[in-house]
Each structure stands twice: as C-alpha cells, then as structure tokens.
Amino acid sequence: GYILAAASPYFPKGTIHVVVVDPGVGTPRKALLIQTERGYYIGPDNGVLVLAAKSQRRRHIYRIENPEFMLSEIS
C-alpha cells in the first residue's frame, strides 16, 4: 500500500490503478473500487488501498459484488 500511495500522485489524472496482492484469493473477501479526485483504485478489501485513498480526496467507495464481473469458478 505504501508504494502505491507514494507513486500514484505522479500518474496522470484519471489513471486506473489495479492492485492484485491478496493471499486470500478465493475467500469471501470482496473487491473494492475507490474513486478519488485524481483516479481510481481497484483491489481487495484487505487494507492495501487505504494509504492511497487517504492521500487523495475520496469521492466514492464501491464494493464490487455483481457476479457478472466475476468468474464463476476459481482455479
């Protein structure tokens, strides 16, 4: 989370950052989409997005739950 928070201000406004660091893949943990004034962050609800979201003004936080956006079977 620290590297994401430190690097994200250097990306262009509107950048979509995707974080795929989650040892709990395949568990019931949900994914989040956080919209800030500078961009978007998508990742697991495990705290990895917290520092980046705190360093920018948050607009919306969404939990990604729609099964149409997920695989039916996890490998």
Backbone as numpy.savetxt, mean C-alpha at the origin, in Angstrom:
# Nx Ny Nz CAx CAy CAz Cx Cy Cz
9.40 -0.17 5.34 8.60 1.02 5.34 9.45 2.29 5.34
10.61 2.25 6.03 11.45 3.44 6.12 11.98 3.86 4.74
12.46 2.91 3.97 13.01 3.23 2.64 11.92 3.80 1.74
10.74 3.24 1.79 9.62 3.75 1.00 9.31 5.19 1.40
9.24 5.47 2.69 8.95 6.83 3.17 10.04 7.81 2.76
11.30 7.37 2.81 12.41 8.26 2.47 12.50 8.52 0.96
12.16 7.53 0.15 12.31 7.66 -1.30 11.10 8.26 -2.00
9.91 8.04 -1.47 8.70 8.43 -2.20 8.58 9.92 -2.51
9.11 10.85 -1.70 9.01 12.27 -2.07 9.77 12.62 -3.36
10.68 11.76 -3.79 11.47 12.03 -4.99 10.81 11.51 -6.27
9.71 10.80 -6.13 8.98 10.30 -7.29 7.99 11.36 -7.76
7.61 11.34 -9.04 6.65 12.33 -9.54 5.29 12.21 -8.86
4.60 13.32 -8.78 3.24 13.32 -8.23 2.38 12.37 -9.05
1.55 11.58 -8.37 0.68 10.62 -9.04 1.26 9.22 -9.16
2.49 9.03 -8.65 3.13 7.71 -8.72 2.35 6.70 -7.90
2.26 5.48 -8.41 1.64 4.36 -7.68 2.76 3.48 -7.16
2.89 3.40 -5.84 3.91 2.57 -5.19 3.24 1.26 -4.77
3.82 0.14 -5.15 3.28 -1.17 -4.78 4.32 -1.87 -3.90
3.89 -2.27 -2.71 4.78 -2.94 -1.76 4.36 -4.40 -1.65
5.30 -5.30 -1.91 5.00 -6.73 -1.85 5.96 -7.37 -0.86
5.86 -6.97 0.38 6.66 -7.54 1.46 5.68 -7.99 2.52
5.37 -9.28 2.51 4.37 -9.78 3.45 4.59 -11.26 3.71
5.23 -11.59 4.83 5.43 -13.00 5.14 4.12 -13.74 5.41
3.03 -12.99 5.55 1.73 -13.61 5.82 0.88 -13.80 4.58
1.51 -13.87 3.40 0.75 -14.07 2.17 -0.06 -15.35 2.29
-1.30 -15.27 1.87 -2.18 -16.43 1.97 -2.99 -16.45 3.25
-2.73 -15.50 4.14 -3.51 -15.39 5.37 -4.68 -14.45 5.11
-5.57 -14.30 6.05 -6.72 -13.42 5.85 -6.38 -11.92 5.84
-5.11 -11.56 6.01 -4.72 -10.16 6.02 -5.16 -9.49 4.72
-5.75 -8.32 4.84 -6.25 -7.58 3.68 -5.17 -6.66 3.11
-5.38 -6.25 1.88 -4.51 -5.27 1.23 -5.13 -3.89 1.38
-4.29 -2.87 1.37 -4.75 -1.48 1.48 -4.32 -0.69 0.26
-5.12 0.32 -0.05 -4.74 1.35 -1.00 -4.84 2.66 -0.24
-3.74 3.38 -0.14 -3.73 4.67 0.55 -3.47 5.75 -0.49
-4.40 6.70 -0.59 -4.23 7.83 -1.50 -3.75 9.01 -0.68
-2.64 9.62 -1.11 -2.11 10.81 -0.45 -2.16 11.97 -1.43
-1.73 13.12 -0.98 -1.73 14.29 -1.87 -0.71 14.13 -3.00
0.25 13.22 -2.86 1.28 13.06 -3.90 1.17 11.78 -4.72
0.49 10.76 -4.20 0.43 9.51 -4.95 -0.38 8.45 -4.25
-0.12 7.21 -4.63 -0.88 6.07 -4.13 0.08 5.01 -3.60
-0.34 4.30 -2.56 0.44 3.22 -1.97 -0.47 2.01 -1.86
-0.02 0.89 -2.39 -0.78 -0.36 -2.33 0.11 -1.39 -1.65
-0.43 -2.07 -0.65 0.35 -3.08 0.04 -0.46 -3.76 1.11
0.16 -4.68 1.83 -0.53 -5.43 2.88 -0.81 -4.54 4.10
-1.85 -4.90 4.82 -2.21 -4.19 6.05 -1.37 -4.75 7.20
-0.05 -4.54 7.11 0.86 -5.05 8.14 1.77 -3.96 8.70
1.46 -2.70 8.38 2.23 -1.58 8.90 3.31 -1.06 7.97
3.59 -1.75 6.88 4.68 -1.35 5.99 4.41 -0.01 5.30
3.16 0.40 5.18 2.83 1.66 4.51 2.72 2.85 5.46
2.79 2.60 6.76 2.50 3.63 7.76 3.42 4.85 7.65
4.73 4.65 7.61 5.65 5.79 7.57 5.46 6.64 6.32
5.29 6.01 5.18 5.10 6.76 3.93 3.79 7.55 3.99
2.74 6.94 4.50 1.44 7.62 4.58 1.48 8.76 5.58
2.22 8.59 6.68 2.32 9.66 7.68 3.10 10.86 7.17
4.06 10.61 6.27 4.90 11.70 5.79 4.21 12.56 4.74
3.04 12.15 4.30 2.29 12.91 3.30 0.85 13.07 3.79
0.19 14.08 3.30 -1.21 14.29 3.69 -2.08 13.20 3.07
-2.71 12.40 3.93 -3.58 11.32 3.46 -4.92 11.88 3.00
-5.42 11.35 1.91 -6.75 11.72 1.42 -7.75 10.62 1.71
-7.41 9.39 1.36 -8.31 8.26 1.57 -7.50 7.01 1.87
-8.11 6.11 2.63 -7.55 4.78 2.86 -8.65 3.78 2.53
-8.34 2.85 1.64 -9.31 1.84 1.23 -8.76 0.46 1.56
-9.64 -0.43 1.99 -9.28 -1.83 2.15 -9.70 -2.53 0.87
-8.80 -3.26 0.25 -9.11 -3.95 -1.00 -9.73 -5.30 -0.65
-11.03 -5.42 -0.89 -11.76 -6.63 -0.52 -12.51 -7.27 -1.68
-12.68 -6.57 -2.77 -13.47 -7.07 -3.88 -12.80 -8.31 -4.48
-13.47 -9.47 -4.46 -12.86 -10.71 -4.96 -12.52 -10.65 -6.45
-13.09 -9.72 -7.18 -12.77 -9.60 -8.61 -11.32 -9.16 -8.82
-10.68 -8.59 -7.79 -9.30 -8.13 -7.91 -8.30 -9.12 -7.33
-8.76 -10.32 -6.99 -7.90 -11.30 -6.33 -7.97 -12.64 -7.04
-6.91 -13.41 -6.88 -6.92 -14.76 -7.42 -7.81 -15.64 -6.55
-8.51 -16.57 -7.17 -9.37 -17.46 -6.40 -8.55 -18.52 -5.67
-7.39 -18.87 -6.23 -6.53 -19.87 -5.62 -5.15 -19.28 -5.39
-4.60 -19.50 -4.23 -3.25 -19.01 -3.93 -2.29 -20.16 -4.11
-1.22 -19.91 -4.87 -0.25 -20.99 -5.14 0.66 -21.22 -3.97
